[in-house]
Amino acid sequence: MSWLGFAGVFALFFATHSVPVRPGVKARISKQIGTRGFGIGYSLLSTGMLALLIWAAGQAPFVLLWPQMLWHRRVVHLGMLVVCLVLAFAIARPNPFSFGGARNAAFDPHHPGIVRLTRHPVLLALALWAGLHLLPNGDLAHVLLFGLLGSFAIAGRALINRRKRREMGMAQWEGLNAAVSRAPLLQWPKSLAGTLLRLLAGVGGFAVLIMLHPLVIGVSAL
């Protein structure tokens, strides 16, 4: 694949990922297939586009910038466990600060969970995933891939914050944000069983990623 083809796949990736932050487009699609249908369909589309982008990076011309070392993989293993845990405690939880979230009306700013640490845990997970994978992938195509995806995740925070302030109103957004900031960093969970289940899901997800890595990516994570 040429650099032009790689750039084309990148452009298509960003075009599809602009849908959730375009209320008009999202509303029209959701009207046709429902909110749940949109969520499932967009998740499948996002996964497929990410897989295509990673494949395209592997097909682009190889230009080595730095060699891979053993400690690179060890850092990635530890960091990806953290990524999986962040996702496990963020997915399908109320989060009015995010473009996603589930049952946002039930969000309790006095018991915000992982939202106390970061208002955008999924974007944090994406940024960590991208930054970690820069270490063992020192060729130009993969540096562009993970560098741009990490930057996309970091820039997304400001974009979503701006949109949420506009949707909620500045006073409501700032009041909710201040209430979350006042909550203790460490709290006893409302549901111990639910917390343990999410912890197990994060560890299990990490194990599945390790096992599937050679099948999906073509390279062993170990």
C-alpha positions as CSV (number, residue, x, y, z in Angstrom):
1,M,0.0,0.0,0.0
2,S,1.3,3.5,-0.9
3,W,1.4,6.4,1.6
4,L,-1.6,7.9,-0.4
5,G,-3.6,4.8,0.2
6,F,-2.7,4.9,3.9
7,A,-3.8,8.5,4.1
8,G,-7.1,7.6,2.4
9,V,-7.9,5.0,5.0
10,F,-7.0,7.5,7.8
11,A,-9.4,10.1,6.3
12,L,-12.2,7.5,6.1
13,F,-11.5,6.5,9.7
14,F,-11.8,10.1,11.0
15,A,-14.9,10.7,8.8
16,T,-16.8,7.8,10.4
17,H,-15.7,8.8,13.9
18,S,-17.1,12.3,13.5
19,V,-20.7,10.9,13.5
20,P,-21.2,10.7,17.3
21,V,-20.3,14.4,17.7
22,R,-22.7,15.5,15.0
23,P,-26.1,15.6,16.7
24,G,-28.0,16.1,13.4
25,V,-26.5,13.1,11.7
26,K,-26.8,10.9,14.8
27,A,-30.4,11.9,15.3
28,R,-31.4,11.0,11.7
29,I,-29.8,7.6,11.9
30,S,-31.2,6.9,15.4
31,K,-34.7,7.7,14.1
32,Q,-34.4,5.0,11.5
33,I,-32.8,2.2,13.5
34,G,-33.3,3.3,17.1
35,T,-30.8,4.4,19.7
36,R,-29.8,0.9,20.6
37,G,-29.4,0.0,17.0
38,F,-27.2,3.1,16.4
39,G,-25.0,2.1,19.4
40,I,-24.5,-1.5,18.2
41,G,-24.0,-0.5,14.5
42,Y,-21.6,2.3,15.4
43,S,-19.6,0.0,17.7
44,L,-19.3,-2.5,14.9
45,L,-18.3,0.2,12.4
46,S,-15.7,1.6,14.7
47,T,-14.2,-1.7,15.4
48,G,-14.0,-2.5,11.7
49,M,-12.5,0.8,10.8
50,L,-9.9,0.5,13.5
51,A,-9.0,-3.0,12.2
52,L,-8.7,-1.7,8.7
53,L,-6.5,1.2,9.8
54,I,-4.2,-1.1,11.7
55,W,-4.0,-3.4,8.7
56,A,-3.2,-0.4,6.4
57,A,-0.4,0.7,8.7
58,G,1.2,-2.8,8.4
59,Q,0.9,-2.5,4.6
60,A,2.4,0.9,4.3
61,P,6.1,1.4,3.3
62,F,8.4,0.4,6.2
63,V,10.6,3.2,7.6
64,L,12.3,2.3,10.9
65,L,12.6,5.2,13.4
66,W,13.7,3.2,16.5
67,P,14.1,-0.6,17.2
68,Q,11.9,-2.6,19.5
69,M,13.3,-3.7,22.9
70,L,12.1,-6.3,25.3
71,W,11.1,-3.7,28.0
72,H,8.8,-2.0,25.5
73,R,6.5,-5.0,25.6
74,R,6.6,-5.3,29.3
75,V,5.5,-1.7,29.7
76,V,2.7,-2.3,27.1
77,H,1.5,-5.4,29.1
78,L,1.2,-3.5,32.3
79,G,-0.3,-0.4,30.7
80,M,-2.9,-2.4,28.7
81,L,-4.1,-4.1,31.9
82,V,-4.8,-0.5,33.2
83,V,-6.6,0.3,29.9
84,C,-8.8,-2.8,30.2
85,L,-9.7,-1.9,33.8
86,V,-10.5,1.7,32.9
87,L,-12.9,0.4,30.2
88,A,-14.4,-2.2,32.5
89,F,-15.3,0.5,35.0
90,A,-16.5,3.0,32.4
91,I,-18.6,1.1,29.8
92,A,-22.4,1.1,30.4
93,R,-22.1,3.4,33.4
94,P,-23.9,6.8,33.7
95,N,-21.6,9.6,32.6
96,P,-23.3,12.9,31.5
97,F,-19.9,14.4,30.6
98,S,-19.3,11.9,27.8
99,F,-20.7,11.5,24.4
100,G,-21.8,8.0,25.4
101,G,-22.8,6.8,28.9
102,A,-25.8,4.8,29.9
103,R,-28.8,6.0,32.1
104,N,-27.2,9.4,32.5
105,A,-30.2,10.7,34.4
106,A,-29.2,8.2,37.2
107,F,-25.8,9.7,37.5
108,D,-24.9,10.5,41.1
109,P,-22.2,13.2,41.4
110,H,-21.6,12.3,45.0
111,H,-20.7,8.7,43.9
112,P,-19.3,9.3,40.5
113,G,-17.1,6.2,40.3
114,I,-14.3,6.5,37.7
115,V,-15.7,9.8,36.5
116,R,-14.2,11.3,39.7
117,L,-10.8,10.5,38.2
118,T,-11.5,11.5,34.6
119,R,-14.6,12.8,32.9
120,H,-13.8,10.9,29.7
121,P,-12.5,7.4,30.7
122,V,-13.0,5.9,27.3
123,L,-10.9,8.7,25.7
124,L,-8.3,8.2,28.4
125,A,-8.2,4.5,27.6
126,L,-7.8,5.2,23.9
127,A,-5.0,7.7,24.5
128,L,-3.2,5.3,26.8
129,W,-3.6,2.5,24.3
130,A,-2.2,4.6,21.5
131,G,0.7,6.0,23.6
132,L,1.7,2.6,24.9
133,H,1.8,1.1,21.4
134,L,4.2,3.7,20.2
135,L,7.0,2.1,22.2
136,P,7.3,-1.3,20.4
137,N,6.2,0.1,17.0
138,G,8.9,2.4,15.9
139,D,8.3,2.4,12.2
140,L,6.9,5.6,10.6
141,A,3.5,4.2,9.6
142,H,2.7,3.0,13.1
143,V,4.1,6.1,14.7
144,L,1.7,8.1,12.6
145,L,-1.1,5.7,13.4
146,F,-0.7,5.7,17.1
147,G,0.4,9.3,17.4
148,L,-2.6,10.6,15.5
149,L,-5.0,8.3,17.3
150,G,-3.6,9.4,20.7
151,S,-3.8,13.1,19.7
152,F,-7.4,12.5,18.5
153,A,-8.4,11.1,21.9
154,I,-6.8,14.0,23.8
155,A,-8.3,16.6,21.5
156,G,-11.7,14.9,21.8
157,R,-11.9,15.9,25.5
158,A,-12.1,19.6,24.7
159,L,-14.5,19.0,21.8
160,I,-16.9,17.0,23.9
161,N,-16.7,19.4,26.9
162,R,-17.5,22.3,24.6
163,R,-20.5,20.5,23.2
164,K,-21.8,19.3,26.6
165,R,-21.5,22.8,28.0
166,R,-23.7,24.0,25.2
167,E,-26.2,21.2,25.6
168,M,-26.5,21.3,29.4
169,G,-25.9,25.0,29.8
170,M,-22.7,26.5,31.4
171,A,-24.2,26.8,34.9
172,Q,-25.5,23.2,35.0
173,W,-22.3,21.8,33.6
174,E,-20.0,23.7,36.0
175,G,-22.2,22.8,38.9
176,L,-22.2,19.2,38.1
177,N,-18.4,19.2,37.4
178,A,-17.8,21.0,40.8
179,A,-19.9,18.4,42.6
180,V,-18.0,15.5,41.1
181,S,-14.7,17.2,42.0
182,R,-15.8,17.5,45.7
183,A,-16.5,13.7,45.9
184,P,-13.8,11.7,47.7
185,L,-11.2,10.1,45.4
186,L,-11.7,6.7,47.1
187,Q,-15.2,5.6,48.1
188,W,-16.7,2.3,49.2
189,P,-18.6,1.1,46.1
190,K,-22.4,1.1,46.1
191,S,-22.4,-2.5,44.8
192,L,-19.4,-4.6,45.9
193,A,-20.6,-7.5,43.7
194,G,-20.9,-5.1,40.7
195,T,-17.4,-3.7,41.3
196,L,-15.9,-7.2,41.6
197,L,-17.6,-8.2,38.4
198,R,-16.2,-5.2,36.5
199,L,-12.7,-6.0,38.0
200,L,-12.9,-9.5,36.7
201,A,-14.2,-8.3,33.3
202,G,-11.2,-6.0,33.0
203,V,-8.7,-8.7,33.9
204,G,-10.6,-11.2,31.6
205,G,-10.6,-8.7,28.8
206,F,-6.9,-8.2,29.1
207,A,-6.4,-12.0,28.9
208,V,-8.6,-12.2,25.8
209,L,-6.6,-9.4,24.1
210,I,-3.4,-11.3,24.8
211,M,-4.8,-14.5,23.3
212,L,-6.4,-12.8,20.3
213,H,-3.5,-10.5,19.4
214,P,-1.7,-13.0,17.1
215,L,-5.0,-13.9,15.4
216,V,-6.3,-10.4,14.8
217,I,-3.1,-8.4,14.5
218,G,-0.8,-11.2,13.3
219,V,1.9,-10.6,15.9
220,S,2.1,-12.1,19.4
221,A,1.7,-9.6,22.2
222,L,4.1,-11.8,24.3
